[in-house]
């Protein structure tokens, strides 16, 4: 294993120390328990948005703390869920009195710990809701997941909900918006290579020089199919068609009901994409794939969308939700409405995402 | 070779087609000869800034075309200099009547072709100056270079000179500023792995699982030393000390003298860094190294600078000047003055760099 690290056990902490040194104007880092928070938090009267999950997916989430996006992010060890005390202390640190939204990717450990944190925070008098992201069309049920995994749509939800919070939306409105972003977002990824978790020191899985993994998970979880290497146009076609042709997807999730004061099972259905839809097209690097290749993916993606009568009106291309140094990419298509477009275009100023602010 | 490409010979063109499709609001692409230009160019009365070089270093240069940075970029084939006709046609496309600055990295092919383009453009009545960047302290003379190679400082010069052009500086002022940025910028890089040029299909060089290349060039040119893998703190210490302890570096470059109407040999000296200097610290990914590792590099870099009495007042961390999917990083330290800081902070809006605009 060759990585720019010292001891594997210091990887997350030292990376956060570097972030804190580089971006003291934007963020602060608390180390025990570990969370990154907006330097100006709490902001009175603003809903606080918090996310978190295993490390190794940077810039998600720690790189997205700041104006117009997250108030705090709770990083676990690499590919390991953060703990409820991280989420609880982050909530207490950034609570501006208007409530807190936890944005949670659909992995069993994350869900369990964010639900526990929700209950702990409520017991301490904070108003907290949590919304799941489960946008990966590749597989249903996976190594760490019941139902679909949460991937690229998470970033889009953080940006759009972060802008809404900045503009004074209340907690219920932001939770509804977050759920809507999730219901209209779909993703699928592909790996050319594995990554190596520092503490393990060997690749998470083996792929030969002629193989790829279609539908890869962001922790190297198996996808739909291991197959021989294909051209980028063929790969993009498979990912894009899988997303576009994905039928209505129905499942039940647990959401906190504030009126009843209990967890309820809520049925959610992702409506399929339709001709005429306006889309945000997101081509994401898994970490080790250069911009030049992402743009070749985007070229074919745009061509397919045009053929299908789908109109790409916004796009995002680069490394945003990664798997350490894994080579590969994911595509996310989010059906936009006017409100989402307005919020997408709003200013953002974080360590890793910065425009118009 | 596993890459997200179709045919190797279509790599550059298809990547540019993807960029054109994704960023039609910011850039346009001309294909014969190939150059990327700002959608609103020419801008009457504004000096036009043009750069270029081999592809494979994205986002440099094509990702930096737009408001507050480049007016045009001329991409060659992968790791291959662009041709004079690309540079000439780009100049004619974006000339707003206030002259053109070519920013040229110090590689023999680039210099030869940009000098020829300068003469051709002058013959057609354009006013053109060109300034070299030669900031890599690792080695003197290299595979494609006489003197030092041009690396990370190029990005900083493009940002600072681009802002100056936006603010109405004239051509002579911008050329002087660009020369000053080069004289105050120093870089050095390191590779953990080689990259693979698509048309070749095999790694440019071989490194074992326990070796690194200190002082790597951005085309895989040999550096100072091939050595055993070290901790990130040791690596950062070597790179940073090499930069900080670099003595005054004197050399002669060819610059066009407008008064005399001929090329003159000009002696330039990089003054060494001194205690109390204010710095821009740039930690760059060579393409395949994740953000988390870059921040661990930054952590040690900041510590060393503080010990040395050097004050980091701005930073840039991420993949900006890359070598396809190479794993590794480079560090650039630029001594700032008030004018450079003001220009650094100015708005920029390009496909790959976007803030405050």
Interface residues (C-beta under 8 A of the other chain):
Chain A: X2 X3 X4 X5 X6 X11 X12 X14 X15 X16 X17 X18 X19 X21 X22 X55 X56 X58 X59 X63 X192 X193 X209 X210 X212 X229 X231 X232 X233 X235 X287 X288 X289 X290 X291 X292 X293 X294 X295 X296 X297 X298 X299 X302 X315 X317 X318 X319 X322 X324 X325 X327 X328 X329 X349 X352 X354 X355 X356 X357
Chain B: X1 X2 X3 X4 X5 X6 X11 X12 X14 X15 X16 X17 X18 X19 X21 X22 X55 X56 X58 X59 X63 X192 X193 X209 X210 X212 X229 X231 X232 X233 X235 X287 X288 X289 X290 X291 X292 X293 X294 X295 X296 X297 X298 X299 X302 X315 X317 X318 X319 X322 X324 X325 X327 X328 X329 X349 X352 X354 X355 X356 X357
